[in-house]
């Protein structure tokens, strides 16, 4: 790890930059764009506690989406600059009365980066676009009107997402070429793909972007372990299928079992093509689905033979998932990571355990509800089946957590990071995920609840049951406190929090992108059947795949097995159904996030900054200028 020698700490002082975001306002008669100046200030903190504040000019003037953009900007800036965000104070001051919307995510991130690096931002430029967890710029709405708003404010340059060369004119409802739209207004419209492109264009200085020539292929040992695990899960699938076929009555679950059969076919094909990560993922899915179907038939049979009491007895037996959770967590706590790559294998394992805990909590909540309320027999049966599904999901996620250790441990070269380095990024992304969940409440839950005449909590429960990513985000987020109170010894304590936090952040980011940036179109069961921005989705998938590959090769010498696993599976889902494409995007983001974390842990990002030339403010919180190893002291206060 490269070490940056800080200059005199007295030289580190607050730095403020002004950036211009763009917004759209709709009235009963018109729709128009406007430019919003935002002051971003970053300064040194003397307490070692992360401080992020949003200065409002009106009560409730800053909405949840703007707040989320700020937290994401802090999280990504910390990763890409290799800094401990707890060594700083971040302040965001938008200069409008009441504002909201996630489309300022990109320009806000530029503001944070520029403030830390000591670069000014062009006063004649504005930008619109969300920021994704991999540093790519996400799609937004109303770009033609936003360009008009920029022109009215005297701006001559507007950066827009590269995925949106064409966007809808909100007045006519017709698509227009946004680059050509700006020409008669005297505005140069420049599409940008990543935060690196946006930063250089807006500041005139390149943001150091480390590159690597490592491999994006699985190490032979990991390949063989995944292949063996795939074979094991194919055995579980075949056993469940044979038992299912031998049953006298399958209660109409044949179609569900056919899904498992399709997954098993894909697993066999992947094994034949030498894609062990894909083979394992599909075989695991086939086995899990087949065993779940068999369990459902068992429950149905118990009910029809023995009535509700027999059904309840079967479900109570499934509550052993709680005992298994304790055993799995003890198994994870017993592992001592040897390398930074091992830390990420454990992180992914804790991610799966966190979501499993969320399902167990959900099952327990439903049991409590079952005991305290009266309902029809049909409603009772539905509730009992929901409880069974939650316990089943938890059990399979615990299987996945243990498998993370089987194929993910034993790789890499760099030593594991100091627990405080892990905690620094874990606490930041935890807050970013909380902000994302607030956005989902404000932009999805509450509007949909109002549209359907439902209580928001009922709408939230419904979305949890129909959107796996939302359920995962809530489950992982709710697990953080449990981990904090249960796992207290380092290095496991910080890794567990990182696991739950990263999982909540990536899943919640996908939900926001799915419904906002991509405008997912849903059927009556909330299954994605298409996208309002189909062209953008194709471009975003390309960007995400390229970015994941770039980050994996950046840390290729560390043998980033977890990141490669997700990247290989992302490619396999790329050309499938609309839901498959969402899965591909999520897996690419997972690959990128794990590779980013590894580059943060082994000093790749801060080394690039150090070699390119630094600022006193960056040196104040650079991880490499603080402690680097597990045995070093860490300065909680400066």
Secondary structure, DSSP 8 states (H G I E B T S, - for coil): --------GGG---EEEEEEEEEEEE-SS-EEEEEEEEEEEEEE-SSS--EEEE--SSTT-B-HHHHHHHHHHHHHHHHHHTB-GGGEEEEEEE-SSSB--GGGHHHHHHHHHHHHHT----TTEEE--EE-TTSBEE--S-HHHHHHHHHHTT--EEEEEGGGSEEE-TTT--EEEHHHHHHTTT-EEEEE-BHHHHHHHHHSS-----------S--HHHHHHHHHHHHHHHHHHHHHHHHHHT-S--TT-HHHHHHHHHHHHHHHHHHHTT-HHHHHHHHHHHHHHHHHHHHHHHHHHHHHHHHHHHHHHHHHHHTTHHHHHHHHHHHHHT----SHHHHHHHHHHHHHHHHHHHHHHHHHHHHHHHHH----HHHHHHHHHHHHHHHHHHHHHHHHHHHHHHHHSS--SS----HHHHHHHHHHHHHHHHHHHHHHIIIIIHHHHHHHT--HHHHHHHHHHH-HHHHHHHHHHHHHHHHHHH--STTHHHHHHHHHHHHHHHHHHHHHIIIIIS-EEE-TT--EEEETTHHHHHHHHHHHHHHHHHHHHHTGGG--HHHHHHHHHHHHHTTS-HHHHHHHHHHHHHHHHHHHHHHHHTTHHHHHHHHH---HHHHHHBGGGS--STTS---S--
